[in-house]
């Protein structure tokens, strides 16, 4: 029973997340029947499962919300902002009850009473004379009825002359549901007899839809008088499975269509060949007729399998700790595989080298699969911010719309979990400081409703996340004034606008005139910056006064295993992230150029600055006659890193450094090579900045 209770809680938390998203969608589109149905089903599931597994308080409370949304489904209650507010509060109360179910914490009953009273008022206002008798029939909930139709559309030959395009009608049918279309082309004459203005093709369409026969007839309403159109239901199903006996065999379908006689079917069945081949070879049925019948059989069969084969689940629940253990083991396997490969090369044993190569291939595939399991779509995180924007904008009296793009972009689950708090900081700043009040926006010639836009996109081994608003932007003069007051800069310093904006990331910096519940305490953007950098990412800010602010985050796809470029400087080994490497060139001593105290290199006519890692890390071994420059893309700029030797690509399992090295900023971790040597992973963003 404990396992079942745990499973219920996991499902309930997922349903509450879906419920919040559906309610916010419903607030924007109050007539959306699909969203109303999702809200009702979520409440119905939580109530029924909660009662089954001993969560009686949750079941009793949820019943009140379910009752109201049953009235909404039947059209007796309209979706209003009051209803959405109450249901969101109910969602929060259910979550609080779930959180407290395994602890001794108590939940405030007054909140539940307030929500129930509000829902009762909505019910009372919609009651008719017999409203008290209205109850939800839980034994027979409303379900979606799907019907599979067999349609034959034979347009009249002169249909083109009326300006009608049959393909547009077929596309309309596709919009009604799952659709398979087979064109019959056997009536097309030889080219010399063909009249381009005539239509020689007819179609068989297999359509599975929740619409009735009249909806299909409406598609052909303008051509039905001059065309031959037959519509026949061949299978019907509801939410619990097929209501008719399974799918027909191929011969039975052809007989029902009138394409085949019973006598010819018996003749064909006496042969051992497939019936479709027999019918075509014996010229008892056309090839397109058989193809259309097979399409119908396949579609009906697929619907049955989808409904009845519930035992073959497409996904399973796995605790996050098990995934972490799997990735840790894969990381160790990668290290052992590197040792095996090096041993094989050193011994010059062809058989051992062959085995090592096979192990490397398998390890690489296992690594990619293990990392893929940990990847989650960032859209799940984006969705949680809609509630944040809604509630805070209401609290501040502002009209703010949140838009998102790229929600399907995937990131490692650890990155997503640690990214949520920084994004909350940024969005709260946009709401509090960025977006103006409606009256102020109107006076500035802007729409009263402000916009915060979240987007994500893959870029190599990184994900680029952009958060921008169309608010008042940053005032460089105000920022500089505050920075001088706090002693962050001298009054006579000449700073660019970009440098002034970067002062926002200084610890304790705030431009707020007063402390509020949202901001003004000097804790914000510096915390965001540290959090992003702890993920081996970078943050950039760009703002135009009066136009808005844009913040760009660049984050690695994963924090566990990366593809690196192994290099050597003196006796030490280092790893550079391979995803940022553009090319490697030689640096003979005589080509070194110093300009204004900086190293620069001419690469095919392009000037590229470079950093001497040997000097940076104080390595004193003798320099080779010809050094190597690894040219990388760092925040959109080409920068070179000088090393002694480039060894090659390396699957890098990232190990965190101990707390003793917490002040070493330009090293993001370490990895173990095949021979047990430790290689340091260079944080190129920080070393360039320093």
HUJO-V960977 format. One record per residue. RES is the residue in one small letter. PSI is psi as a letter, one per 20 degrees, with the letter a starting at -180 (* if undefined). D_CENTER is the distance of its C-alpha to the mean C-alpha in whole Angstrom. Layout:
# HUJO-V960977
RES,PSI,D_CENTER
RES,PSI,D_CENTER
This chain:
# HUJO-V960977
x,h,34
x,g,32
x,h,29
x,h,29
x,g,29
x,g,26
x,g,24
x,g,25
x,g,24
x,g,20
x,h,20
x,g,21
x,g,19
x,g,16
x,h,18
x,h,18
x,g,15
x,h,14
x,g,18
x,g,17
x,g,14
x,h,17
x,h,19
x,h,18
x,g,17
x,h,21
x,h,22
x,h,21
x,m,22
x,h,25
x,j,26
x,o,23
x,h,24
x,g,21
x,h,20
x,g,23
x,h,23
x,g,20
x,g,22
x,g,25
x,h,23
x,g,22
x,g,25
x,g,27
x,g,25
x,g,25
x,g,29
x,g,30
x,h,28
x,g,29
x,h,33
x,h,33
x,k,32
x,j,34
x,m,32
x,h,35
x,g,34
x,g,31
x,g,32
x,g,34
x,g,32
x,h,30
x,h,32
x,g,33
x,g,30
x,g,29
x,g,33
x,g,32
x,i,29
x,h,31
x,h,33
x,g,30
x,h,30
x,i,33
x,j,34
x,h,36
x,p,34
x,q,32
x,o,28
x,r,29
x,h,28
x,g,30
x,g,29
x,g,25
x,g,27
x,g,29
x,h,26
x,g,23
x,h,26
x,g,27
x,g,23
x,h,24
x,g,27
x,g,26
x,g,24
x,h,27
x,h,29
x,g,26
x,h,26
x,i,30
x,h,31
x,j,31
x,r,33
x,j,36
x,q,35
x,q,36
x,p,34
x,o,35
x,h,37
x,h,38
x,g,34
x,g,34
x,g,37
x,g,36
x,g,33
x,g,35
x,g,38
x,g,36
x,h,34
x,h,38
x,g,39
x,g,36
x,g,38
x,h,41
x,i,41
x,j,40
x,q,42
x,a,45
x,h,48
x,k,47
x,h,43
x,h,44
x,i,44
x,p,41
x,r,39
x,p,36
x,n,37
x,h,34
x,h,36
x,m,35
x,q,32
x,p,31
x,r,29
x,p,27
x,p,30
x,p,29
x,p,32
x,p,32
x,q,35
x,o,37
x,p,38
x,p,40
x,o,40
x,n,43
x,q,44
x,q,47
x,h,48
x,k,49
x,h,45
x,h,44
x,h,47
x,j,46
x,j,43
x,p,41
x,o,38
x,h,37
x,h,34
x,h,33
x,g,34
x,h,32
x,h,29
x,h,29
x,h,30
x,h,26
x,i,25
x,i,27
x,a,25
x,p,25
x,p,27
x,p,29
x,p,32
x,p,35
x,p,37
x,o,41
x,j,43
x,i,46
x,i,48
x,p,47
x,r,51
x,q,52
x,h,51
x,i,55
x,i,54
x,p,51
x,o,51
x,h,48
x,j,48
x,q,48
x,o,45
x,i,46
x,q,42
x,r,41
x,q,38
x,p,37
x,p,34
x,o,32
x,p,30
x,o,29
x,r,28
x,j,28
x,q,31
x,a,34
x,h,37
x,h,38
x,h,34
x,g,35
x,h,38
x,h,37
x,h,35
x,j,39
x,h,41
x,i,42
x,j,43
x,h,44
x,h,48
x,j,48
x,r,46
x,o,46
x,p,43
x,p,43
x,p,40
x,p,40
x,p,38
x,i,38
x,q,35
x,q,34
x,q,32
x,a,30
x,i,28
x,j,30
x,a,31
x,p,33
x,i,36
x,r,38
x,l,39
x,a,37
x,q,37
x,q,40
x,r,41
x,g,41
x,h,45
x,h,45
x,g,42
x,h,44
x,g,47
x,h,46
x,i,45
x,j,48
x,i,48
x,q,50
x,q,53
x,h,53
x,g,56
x,h,54
x,g,51
x,h,54
x,g,55
x,h,52
x,i,51
x,i,54
x,r,53
x,i,50
x,r,48
x,q,45
x,h,46
x,g,43
x,g,45
x,g,49
x,h,48
x,g,47
x,h,50
x,i,53
x,k,52
x,i,51
x,q,48
x,q,46
x,h,43
x,h,41
x,g,42
x,g,41
x,g,38
x,g,37
x,g,38
x,h,36
x,g,33
x,g,34
x,g,35
x,g,31
x,g,29
x,g,31
x,g,31
x,g,28
x,h,27
x,g,30
x,h,28
x,h,25
x,h,27
x,h,29
x,l,28
x,i,26
x,h,27
x,m,25
x,q,22
x,i,18
x,q,17
x,q,19
x,p,19
x,p,19
x,q,20
x,h,19
x,h,22
x,h,23
x,g,20
x,g,21
x,g,24
x,g,23
x,h,22
x,g,25
x,g,27
x,h,25
x,g,26
x,h,30
x,h,30
x,g,29
x,g,31
x,h,34
x,h,33
x,h,34
x,g,37
x,g,38
x,g,37
x,h,39
x,g,42
x,g,42
x,g,43
x,h,45
x,i,47
x,l,47
x,o,47
x,g,45
x,g,45
x,h,43
x,g,41
x,g,40
x,g,39
x,h,37
x,h,35
x,g,34
x,h,33
x,g,31
x,g,29
x,g,28
x,g,27
x,g,25
x,g,23
x,h,23
x,g,22
x,h,19
x,g,18
x,g,18
x,h,16
x,h,13
x,h,14
x,i,13
x,p,10
x,q,7
x,p,3
x,i,5
x,h,4
x,h,6
x,g,9
x,g,9
x,h,10
x,h,13
x,i,14
x,g,15
x,g,18
x,g,19
x,g,20
x,g,21
x,g,24
x,h,25
x,h,25
x,g,27
x,h,29
x,i,30
x,k,31
x,q,28
x,o,26
x,p,23
x,p,20
x,p,16
x,q,14
x,q,11
x,q,9
x,k,7
x,i,4
x,i,3
x,p,5
x,q,6
x,q,9
x,q,12
x,h,12
x,g,15
x,g,14
x,g,11
x,g,14
x,i,17
x,h,15
x,g,15
x,g,18
x,g,19
x,h,16
x,g,18
x,g,21
x,g,20
x,h,19
x,h,22
x,g,24
x,g,23
x,g,24
x,g,27
x,h,29
x,f,27
x,p,27
x,r,30
x,q,32
x,g,32
x,g,36
x,g,35
x,h,33
x,g,35
x,h,38
x,j,36
x,j,35
x,q,31
x,q,30
x,h,30
x,o,26
x,r,25
x,p,21
x,p,19
x,p,16
x,p,13
x,q,11
x,q,9
x,q,10
x,q,12
x,n,15
x,c,17
x,j,17
x,r,15
x,p,12
x,p,14
x,p,13
x,p,15
x,o,16
x,q,19
x,r,22
x,k,25
x,b,27
x,i,30
x,a,29
x,q,31
x,o,35
x,h,36
x,g,40
x,g,38
x,g,36
x,h,39
x,g,42
x,h,40
x,h,39
x,g,43
x,h,44
x,i,42
x,j,44
x,h,40
x,r,42
x,q,46
x,h,47
x,j,48
x,q,45
x,o,44
x,q,40
x,r,38
x,h,35
x,g,32
x,h,34
x,g,35
x,h,31
x,i,31
x,i,33
x,h,31
x,j,29
x,q,33
x,p,33
x,j,34
x,p,34
x,q,34
x,j,35
x,p,35
x,h,38
x,q,38
x,p,36
x,r,34
x,h,31
x,h,29
x,a,30
x,j,33
x,j,34
x,j,33
x,o,30
x,e,27
x,h,26
x,h,28
x,g,26
x,g,23
x,g,24
x,h,25
x,g,22
x,g,20
x,h,23
x,i,23
x,j,20
x,k,22
x,a,20
x,q,22
x,p,22
x,q,23
x,p,25
x,p,26
x,q,28
x,p,30
x,p,33
x,i,32
x,h,29
x,r,26
x,q,24
x,p,22
x,p,20
x,p,19
x,p,17
x,o,17
x,q,16
x,q,16
x,h,13
x,q,16
x,j,19
x,g,21
x,p,22
x,r,22
x,p,24
x,r,27
x,o,30
x,p,33
x,r,36
x,p,39
x,o,41
x,c,45
x,i,44
x,q,41
x,q,37
x,q,34
x,p,31
x,q,29
x,o,25
x,h,25
x,h,22
x,i,24
x,p,28
x,g,29
x,r,32
x,p,35
x,r,39
x,q,42
x,n,44
x,q,48
x,h,50
x,i,52
x,i,48
x,p,47
x,p,48
x,p,48
x,p,47
x,k,47
x,j,47
x,q,44
x,p,43
x,q,42
x,p,42
x,o,42
x,o,40
x,l,41
x,i,42
x,p,39
x,p,40
x,o,37
x,q,38
x,q,38
x,p,38
x,n,41
x,h,39
x,g,42
x,h,44
x,h,41
x,j,41
x,k,45
x,p,45
x,i,49
x,r,49
x,p,51
x,q,49
x,r,49
x,h,50
x,o,47
x,r,44
x,q,40
x,o,38
x,o,34
x,p,33
x,q,29
x,o,27
x,o,27
x,l,25
x,j,26
x,q,29
x,p,31
x,p,33
x,q,35
x,o,36
x,p,39
x,r,39
x,g,42
x,q,41
x,o,37
x,g,37
x,a,34
x,q,30
x,p,29
x,o,27
x,o,27
x,o,26
x,p,26
x,p,28
x,q,28
x,q,32
x,r,34
x,h,35
x,h,38
x,k,36
x,h,34
x,i,35
x,o,35
x,h,32
x,j,32
x,o,31
x,i,28
x,a,29
x,r,31
x,q,31
x,p,33
x,r,35
x,h,37
x,j,40
x,i,39
x,q,39
x,p,36
x,p,35
x,q,33
x,p,30
x,p,30
x,n,28
x,h,29
x,g,27
x,h,30
x,h,33
x,g,32
x,g,32
x,*,35
